[in-house]
Amino acid sequence: MDQQVRKILVVRFSSLGDLILTTPFFREVKKLFPQAEVHFLTSSTFAPLFEGNPHIDKQLIFDRSAGAEEVKRWALQIGFEQYDLLFDLHRSLRSRLLLLKALGPFSRRLIPINKRSLKRNLLLKFGWDRFDQPEPQRLAYLATLKGFAKTQALASDTELFPSTADHQQVEDILREKRIEGNPLICLGPSASFDLKCWPKERFLALGLALYDQGYQPLSLGAASDLEPVYLEEASDGKIINLAGQFSFLQSAAMLKKARLSISNDSAVVHFSEAVGTPSIALFGPTVAQFGYAPFLEQSQIMERDLGCRPCSRNGKGGCTNPKGRLCMEDITADQVVEAALKTLG
């Protein structure tokens, strides 16, 4: 089969954490089809995440703001390229429409991901857990290759490839901020939706406790995130705000220098593990069954067993517990400090 496959297309538009979890797929598909060109169609927003990835021969940029015209343009281009295999790792309405227009309704060249939507919806809406065990999302991506791998094992560790310049930029900013000496711990106090956020006051207490133990806490995130600004101000500069300072791959380089990351259920967890840094992930409205739990041996989830969980697939929406966000409020700073110090040894 591998002798017949000369060109492969992979489609996944978003989001940041999901895209990090696709990285094992590119490595393993290249092992299975070493002679094939691997092309990757993704959103222009997230394309920089894959710079330097040696398993992607050509990156294709999709402008999601262009609407139907962009779908039409890429459908024509995909048809022209005559790919031997196409993997839809998104199965969104946009990706399905695009590939339907490009290939028609019954193409045997198209291999879509199984999104396990029925099991997720049963758990989310009715509390019926039909998962034999939590299936990591990165394994769901790799499952599209099982028909080709047969008995060959597929490695599922994620990976990112910051450049020498990315590492140097991190060094320059740390020097500029006069961050040196103490071991670093990165905090991810923000998330795409507020429902997933551990209270910022708890992050403050956590950061100060770790500072007193001889560690230097740094908070990461986007430039628009408010929590890192609060942490630096409320801690009198002991928790240093680095949000908005780095590109995607520079963030990975920063996390590689850290001993540990502690974060809400957000992309910081996946960035951290992709460079080998363990992570403590704080889960509230979401659960491990959705596929986004950390996987490194030293990493762990901190969560509360409540009947109202899960209440959201991604943190969007309002809390369903009449007592408020107990899933996050019941995780204390002392508990996270204890877990962190145990991990740090």
C-alpha positions as CSV (number, residue, x, y, z in Angstrom):
1,M,0.0,0.0,0.0
2,D,2.8,2.5,0.9
3,Q,4.2,2.1,-2.6
4,Q,1.0,3.5,-4.0
5,V,0.6,6.4,-1.7
6,R,2.6,9.4,-2.9
7,K,0.6,12.4,-1.6
8,I,-1.4,12.8,1.6
9,L,-3.6,15.6,2.8
10,V,-4.4,16.2,6.5
11,V,-7.2,18.7,7.5
12,R,-7.6,20.3,10.9
13,F,-8.4,23.9,11.4
14,S,-8.5,24.5,15.1
15,S,-8.2,24.8,18.1
16,L,-4.8,25.3,19.7
17,G,-4.9,22.4,22.2
18,D,-6.4,20.0,19.6
19,L,-3.7,20.9,17.1
20,I,-0.9,20.1,19.5
21,L,-2.6,16.7,20.0
22,T,-2.4,16.0,16.3
23,T,1.4,16.1,16.3
24,P,1.9,12.3,16.9
25,F,-0.3,11.7,13.8
26,F,2.2,13.5,11.5
27,R,5.1,11.6,12.9
28,E,3.5,8.2,12.6
29,V,1.9,8.8,9.2
30,K,5.4,9.7,7.9
31,K,6.7,6.4,9.3
32,L,4.0,4.4,7.6
33,F,4.4,6.2,4.3
34,P,8.0,7.5,4.2
35,Q,8.0,8.1,0.4
36,A,4.8,10.2,0.5
37,E,4.5,14.0,0.7
38,V,2.4,15.0,3.7
39,H,0.4,18.3,3.2
40,F,-1.4,19.9,6.1
41,L,-4.4,22.3,5.6
42,T,-5.0,24.4,8.7
43,S,-6.2,27.9,9.8
44,S,-3.9,30.8,9.2
45,T,-4.2,31.6,13.0
46,F,-2.5,28.4,14.0
47,A,-0.2,27.6,11.2
48,P,2.9,29.0,13.0
49,L,2.5,26.2,15.6
50,F,3.8,23.7,13.0
51,E,6.9,25.7,11.8
52,G,9.9,23.4,11.8
53,N,7.9,20.2,12.0
54,P,10.0,17.8,10.0
55,H,7.0,15.4,9.3
56,I,5.0,18.0,7.3
57,D,6.3,18.6,3.8
58,K,3.9,21.4,2.9
59,Q,1.7,23.6,5.0
60,L,-1.5,25.0,3.4
61,I,-3.2,28.0,4.8
62,F,-7.0,28.3,5.1
63,D,-8.4,31.7,5.8
64,R,-11.5,31.1,7.9
65,S,-12.6,34.7,7.6
66,A,-13.1,34.4,3.9
67,G,-16.2,32.2,4.2
68,A,-17.7,30.2,1.4
69,E,-15.3,31.5,-1.2
70,E,-12.4,30.0,0.7
71,V,-14.1,26.6,0.8
72,K,-14.8,26.7,-2.9
73,R,-11.2,27.7,-3.6
74,W,-9.7,24.9,-1.6
75,A,-12.1,22.3,-2.9
76,L,-10.9,23.1,-6.4
77,Q,-7.3,23.0,-5.3
78,I,-7.7,19.7,-3.5
79,G,-9.3,18.1,-6.5
80,F,-6.4,19.4,-8.7
81,E,-3.8,17.9,-6.3
82,Q,-5.1,14.4,-6.7
83,Y,-4.2,13.2,-3.2
84,D,-4.0,9.4,-2.6
85,L,-5.2,9.7,1.0
86,L,-7.1,12.4,2.8
87,F,-7.5,12.5,6.6
88,D,-10.2,14.7,8.1
89,L,-9.0,15.1,11.7
90,H,-11.6,17.8,12.4
91,R,-15.0,16.6,11.0
92,S,-16.4,20.0,11.5
93,L,-19.2,21.3,9.3
94,R,-16.6,23.3,7.3
95,S,-14.2,20.4,6.8
96,R,-16.9,18.0,5.8
97,L,-18.4,20.5,3.3
98,L,-14.9,21.2,1.9
99,L,-14.0,17.6,1.4
100,L,-17.5,16.7,0.0
101,K,-17.1,19.4,-2.6
102,A,-13.5,18.2,-3.4
103,L,-14.1,14.5,-3.5
104,G,-17.9,13.8,-3.8
105,P,-20.0,11.9,-1.3
106,F,-18.4,8.4,-1.4
107,S,-14.7,8.7,-1.8
108,R,-12.7,5.8,-0.4
109,R,-9.6,8.0,-0.2
110,L,-11.2,10.0,2.7
111,I,-10.6,8.8,6.3
112,P,-12.4,10.8,8.9
113,I,-11.8,10.8,12.7
114,N,-14.3,9.1,14.9
115,K,-15.4,12.0,17.2
116,R,-17.2,9.7,19.6
117,S,-20.0,12.3,19.6
118,L,-22.7,9.9,20.8
119,K,-20.7,8.8,23.9
120,R,-19.8,12.4,24.7
121,N,-23.3,13.6,24.4
122,L,-24.7,10.8,26.5
123,L,-22.2,11.6,29.2
124,L,-22.8,15.4,28.9
125,K,-26.6,15.4,28.7
126,F,-27.6,12.4,30.8
127,G,-24.5,11.4,32.8
128,W,-24.3,8.0,31.1
129,D,-20.7,7.1,30.9
130,R,-20.3,4.7,27.9
131,F,-16.5,5.0,27.7
132,D,-14.7,1.8,28.7
133,Q,-11.9,4.1,29.7
134,P,-11.0,7.7,28.8
135,E,-9.6,7.7,25.3
136,P,-7.1,10.4,24.7
137,Q,-7.8,12.7,21.7
138,R,-4.3,12.1,20.4
139,L,-5.1,8.3,20.2
140,A,-8.4,9.1,18.3
141,Y,-6.3,10.9,15.7
142,L,-3.9,7.9,15.5
143,A,-6.9,5.5,15.2
144,T,-7.4,6.7,11.6
145,L,-4.0,5.0,10.8
146,K,-4.8,1.6,12.3
147,G,-5.9,0.1,9.0
148,F,-2.4,0.9,7.6
149,A,-0.4,0.2,10.7
150,K,-1.8,-3.4,11.2
151,T,0.4,-4.8,14.0
152,Q,2.9,-1.9,14.0
153,A,2.8,0.2,17.2
154,L,2.0,3.9,16.9
155,A,3.7,6.2,19.4
156,S,1.4,8.9,20.9
157,D,3.7,11.4,22.6
158,T,3.1,14.9,21.4
159,E,6.0,17.1,20.1
160,L,6.7,20.7,19.0
161,F,9.8,22.1,17.4
162,P,10.9,25.6,18.7
163,S,13.8,26.9,16.8
164,T,17.2,28.1,18.1
165,A,15.8,31.7,17.7
166,D,12.7,30.8,19.7
167,H,14.9,29.6,22.6
168,Q,17.1,32.7,22.3
169,Q,14.0,34.9,22.5
170,V,13.0,33.2,25.7
171,E,16.5,33.7,27.2
172,D,16.4,37.4,26.2
173,I,13.1,38.0,27.9
174,L,14.0,36.2,31.0
175,R,17.2,38.2,31.2
176,E,15.3,41.4,30.6
177,K,12.9,40.5,33.4
178,R,15.8,39.6,35.6
179,I,14.5,36.1,36.1
180,E,17.3,33.9,37.1
181,G,18.5,31.5,39.8
182,N,15.3,29.9,41.1
183,P,13.7,26.9,39.3
184,L,10.7,28.0,37.1
185,I,7.1,27.0,37.4
186,C,4.6,28.2,34.7
187,L,1.0,29.0,35.6
188,G,-1.9,29.0,33.1
189,P,-4.5,31.0,35.0
190,S,-6.7,31.8,32.0
191,A,-8.9,29.7,29.6
192,S,-11.0,30.2,26.5
193,F,-14.2,30.2,28.7
194,D,-14.6,31.4,32.3
195,L,-16.3,28.3,33.4
196,K,-13.0,26.4,33.2
197,C,-11.1,28.9,35.2
198,W,-9.9,28.1,38.8
199,P,-10.4,31.3,40.8
200,K,-7.6,33.8,40.2
201,E,-7.3,34.3,44.0
202,R,-6.3,30.6,44.3
203,F,-3.7,31.0,41.6
204,L,-2.4,33.9,43.7
205,A,-2.2,31.9,46.8
206,L,-0.6,29.0,44.9
207,G,2.0,31.2,43.3
208,L,3.0,32.9,46.6
209,A,3.3,29.6,48.3
210,L,5.6,28.2,45.6
211,Y,7.6,31.5,45.7
212,D,8.1,31.0,49.4
213,Q,9.4,27.5,48.7
214,G,12.1,28.8,46.4
215,Y,10.5,28.6,43.0
216,Q,9.8,31.4,40.5
217,P,6.2,31.4,39.3
218,L,5.5,32.8,35.8
219,S,2.1,33.2,34.3
220,L,1.5,32.5,30.6
221,G,-1.4,33.3,28.3
222,A,-2.6,35.7,25.6
223,A,-1.9,39.4,25.7
224,S,-5.7,40.0,26.4
225,D,-5.9,37.7,29.4
226,L,-6.6,39.6,32.6
227,E,-5.6,37.0,35.2
228,P,-1.8,37.2,34.6
229,V,-1.9,41.0,35.1
230,Y,-3.9,40.5,38.3
231,L,-1.4,37.9,39.6
232,E,1.7,40.1,39.1
233,E,0.0,43.2,40.7
234,A,-1.5,41.3,43.6
235,S,1.7,39.5,44.4
236,D,3.9,42.6,44.2
237,G,5.8,41.2,41.3
238,K,6.5,37.8,42.8
239,I,4.4,36.1,40.1
240,I,5.8,37.5,36.9
241,N,3.4,38.1,34.0
242,L,4.7,36.8,30.7
243,A,1.3,36.7,28.9
244,G,1.5,37.9,25.4
245,Q,5.3,37.9,25.3
246,F,5.8,34.8,23.2
247,S,4.7,33.2,20.0
248,F,3.3,29.7,20.0
249,L,6.7,28.0,19.7
250,Q,8.4,30.5,22.0
251,S,5.8,29.5,24.6
252,A,6.9,25.9,24.1
253,A,10.5,26.9,24.5
254,M,9.6,28.7,27.7
255,L,7.8,25.7,29.1
256,K,10.7,23.5,28.3
257,K,12.8,25.6,30.8
258,A,10.2,25.1,33.5
259,R,10.1,22.3,36.1
260,L,6.3,22.1,36.1
261,S,3.2,23.8,34.7
262,I,-0.1,24.2,36.6
263,S,-3.0,25.2,34.5
264,N,-6.7,25.2,33.9
265,D,-7.9,22.7,31.2
266,S,-6.3,24.8,28.4
267,A,-3.6,24.7,25.8
268,V,-0.9,25.4,28.4
269,V,-1.2,21.7,29.5
270,H,-0.6,20.5,26.0
271,F,2.2,22.9,25.2
272,S,3.9,21.8,28.5
273,E,3.7,18.0,27.8
274,A,4.8,18.4,24.2
275,V,8.2,19.6,25.4
276,G,8.4,17.0,28.2
277,T,7.4,19.2,31.2
278,P,4.8,17.6,33.5
279,S,1.6,19.5,34.1
280,I,-1.0,19.6,36.9
281,A,-4.4,20.2,35.1
282,L,-7.3,21.7,37.0
283,F,-10.5,20.1,35.6
284,G,-14.0,21.4,36.5
285,P,-16.8,21.4,33.9
286,T,-14.9,19.1,31.6
287,V,-13.7,15.5,32.3
288,A,-10.9,13.2,31.1
289,Q,-13.4,11.2,29.0
290,F,-13.5,14.0,26.5
291,G,-9.9,13.2,25.6
292,Y,-7.8,16.1,26.9
293,A,-6.3,14.8,30.1
294,P,-2.5,15.1,30.5
295,F,-0.5,11.9,29.8
296,L,3.0,12.2,31.1
297,E,3.7,9.9,34.1
298,Q,4.4,12.8,36.4
299,S,1.4,14.8,35.2
300,Q,-2.0,14.7,37.0
301,I,-5.5,16.0,37.0
302,M,-7.0,17.7,40.0
303,E,-10.8,17.5,40.1
304,R,-13.8,16.9,42.3
305,D,-16.3,14.0,41.9
306,L,-19.6,15.8,41.6
307,G,-22.9,14.6,40.1
308,C,-23.2,17.7,37.9
309,R,-19.9,17.0,36.1
310,P,-19.4,17.2,33.2
311,C,-21.6,20.2,32.3
312,S,-19.8,21.4,29.3
313,R,-17.8,20.0,26.4
314,N,-15.3,22.9,26.4
315,G,-16.2,25.3,29.2
316,K,-18.8,27.2,27.2
317,G,-22.1,28.0,29.0
318,G,-23.2,28.5,32.5
319,C,-22.8,26.5,35.7
320,T,-25.6,24.0,36.4
321,N,-24.9,23.5,40.1
322,P,-27.2,25.5,42.3
323,K,-24.4,26.2,44.8
324,G,-22.1,27.7,42.1
325,R,-18.9,26.4,40.6
326,L,-18.1,23.8,43.2
327,C,-16.1,21.8,40.7
328,M,-13.4,24.6,40.8
329,E,-14.1,26.3,44.1
330,D,-13.6,23.0,46.0
331,I,-10.0,22.6,44.8
332,T,-8.0,24.5,47.4
333,A,-4.7,26.2,46.9
334,D,-3.1,24.1,49.7
335,Q,-4.1,20.9,47.8
336,V,-2.5,22.1,44.6
337,V,0.6,23.2,46.4
338,E,0.9,19.8,48.0
339,A,0.5,18.1,44.7
340,A,3.1,20.4,43.1
341,L,5.7,19.9,45.7
342,K,5.2,16.1,45.5
343,T,5.7,16.2,41.8
344,L,8.7,18.5,42.1
345,G,10.2,16.1,44.7
